[in-house]
Amino acid sequence: MKILVIDGKGGRLGGGVVEMLKKTFESFEIYAVGTNVMATTQMMKSGADFGATGENPVVVNCRDAKIIVAPIGITMADSFLGEVTAKIAVAVGSSSAFKILIPNNKCNHFIVGVKEQTATDFIDGVKEKIMQILSTCI
């Protein structure tokens, strides 16, 4: 199964997600696409099977990913300090992949109903959701 992890800025959240995915779902192919080189490098160091950087790799990999994991800002053009282009937001939003979006209340948006949590808490939530998805497919 192809899981696409997308991150920007320093890639810390994406790196944590990749690390958890590789430990928990060893047989899955983890594709890491950063909106910048630092994010991609961090996710590759965390164990991603494949990595690339920039707008076109996001667009291309959204086409056949089964699951996309990313901060919620990936769906908002100009977020991540301007790293997310409109084309990236559309590619993620229109992908047929199941999307697991990690909320945060930074960068000029606030998500009502989302309590402040640590990155570890969010990563645990990603793991739980993927396990739930897998249990309904079997």
C-alpha positions as CSV (number, residue, x, y, z in Angstrom):
1,M,0.0,0.0,0.0
2,K,1.3,3.4,-0.9
3,I,1.1,6.0,1.9
4,L,2.1,9.5,1.0
5,V,3.4,11.7,3.8
6,I,3.7,15.4,2.9
7,D,5.3,18.1,5.1
8,G,6.9,21.4,4.9
9,K,9.0,23.8,7.0
10,G,11.5,21.6,8.9
11,G,9.7,18.3,8.4
12,R,9.6,17.3,12.1
13,L,6.0,16.3,12.1
14,G,6.3,14.4,8.8
15,G,9.5,12.7,10.1
16,G,7.7,11.5,13.2
17,V,4.8,10.1,11.1
18,V,7.2,8.3,8.7
19,E,9.1,6.8,11.7
20,M,5.8,5.5,13.2
21,L,4.6,4.2,9.9
22,K,7.8,2.2,9.2
23,K,7.7,0.6,12.7
24,T,4.0,-0.2,12.6
25,F,3.3,-1.0,8.9
26,E,6.5,-2.5,7.7
27,S,5.2,-3.8,4.4
28,F,3.8,-0.4,3.2
29,E,5.7,1.8,0.8
30,I,6.2,5.2,2.4
31,Y,6.6,8.1,0.0
32,A,7.8,11.4,1.5
33,V,7.3,14.6,-0.3
34,G,8.5,17.8,1.2
35,T,7.5,21.3,0.1
36,N,11.2,22.1,0.7
37,V,14.5,20.2,0.9
38,M,14.7,20.3,4.7
39,A,11.3,18.6,5.1
40,T,12.2,15.9,2.6
41,T,15.6,15.3,4.2
42,Q,14.0,14.9,7.6
43,M,11.4,12.4,6.4
44,M,14.1,10.4,4.5
45,K,16.2,10.2,7.6
46,S,13.2,8.9,9.4
47,G,13.0,5.9,7.1
48,A,10.8,6.9,4.1
49,D,11.2,4.5,1.1
50,F,11.1,7.2,-1.5
51,G,11.4,11.0,-1.3
52,A,11.1,14.0,-3.5
53,T,10.7,17.8,-3.1
54,G,8.3,20.3,-4.5
55,E,5.0,21.0,-6.2
56,N,5.2,18.4,-9.1
57,P,6.1,15.5,-6.8
58,V,3.1,16.3,-4.6
59,V,0.8,16.4,-7.7
60,V,2.2,13.2,-9.2
61,N,2.1,11.2,-6.0
62,C,-1.4,12.2,-5.0
63,R,-2.7,10.4,-8.1
64,D,-2.1,6.9,-6.9
65,A,-1.6,7.2,-3.1
66,K,-4.1,5.1,-1.0
67,I,-3.6,7.3,2.1
68,I,-2.2,10.8,2.4
69,V,-1.0,12.1,5.7
70,A,-0.2,15.8,6.1
71,P,-0.7,18.8,8.2
72,I,-4.1,20.4,7.4
73,G,-2.4,23.4,6.0
74,I,-1.5,21.3,2.9
75,T,-5.1,22.0,1.7
76,M,-4.7,25.8,2.0
77,A,-2.9,27.7,-0.7
78,D,-0.1,29.9,0.6
79,S,0.2,28.1,4.0
80,F,3.4,26.8,5.5
81,L,4.8,30.4,5.1
82,G,3.9,30.3,1.4
83,E,5.3,26.8,0.6
84,V,1.9,25.4,-0.3
85,T,0.9,26.4,-3.8
86,A,-2.7,26.4,-5.1
87,K,-1.7,23.5,-7.3
88,I,-0.6,21.5,-4.3
89,A,-3.8,22.3,-2.4
90,V,-5.9,21.2,-5.3
91,A,-3.9,18.0,-5.9
92,V,-4.3,16.9,-2.3
93,G,-8.0,17.9,-2.1
94,S,-9.0,16.2,-5.3
95,S,-7.0,13.0,-4.7
96,S,-9.1,9.9,-4.2
97,A,-6.8,8.8,-1.4
98,F,-8.1,8.7,2.2
99,K,-6.7,11.8,3.8
100,I,-5.5,12.0,7.4
101,L,-5.0,15.7,8.1
102,I,-3.1,16.7,11.2
103,P,-4.5,19.9,12.7
104,N,-2.6,22.7,14.2
105,N,-3.6,26.2,15.2
106,K,-0.7,28.1,13.7
107,C,0.0,30.1,10.5
108,N,-3.2,32.3,10.7
109,H,-5.8,29.6,10.9
110,F,-7.7,28.1,13.9
111,I,-9.6,24.9,13.8
112,V,-12.6,25.1,16.2
113,G,-13.0,22.0,18.3
114,V,-9.3,20.9,18.1
115,K,-7.6,20.8,21.4
116,E,-3.9,21.6,21.7
117,Q,-1.9,18.4,21.6
118,T,1.7,17.4,21.2
119,A,3.1,16.1,17.9
120,T,3.3,12.7,19.5
121,D,-0.4,12.7,20.3
122,F,-1.2,13.6,16.7
123,I,1.1,10.8,15.4
124,D,-0.6,8.3,17.7
125,G,-3.9,9.5,16.2
126,V,-2.6,8.9,12.7
127,K,-1.7,5.3,13.7
128,E,-5.1,4.7,15.2
129,K,-6.9,6.0,12.1
130,I,-4.8,3.8,9.7
131,M,-5.5,0.8,11.9
132,Q,-9.2,1.6,11.8
133,I,-9.1,2.0,8.0
134,L,-7.3,-1.4,7.6
135,S,-9.8,-3.2,9.8
136,T,-12.7,-2.1,7.6
137,C,-10.9,-3.3,4.4
138,I,-10.3,-6.8,5.6
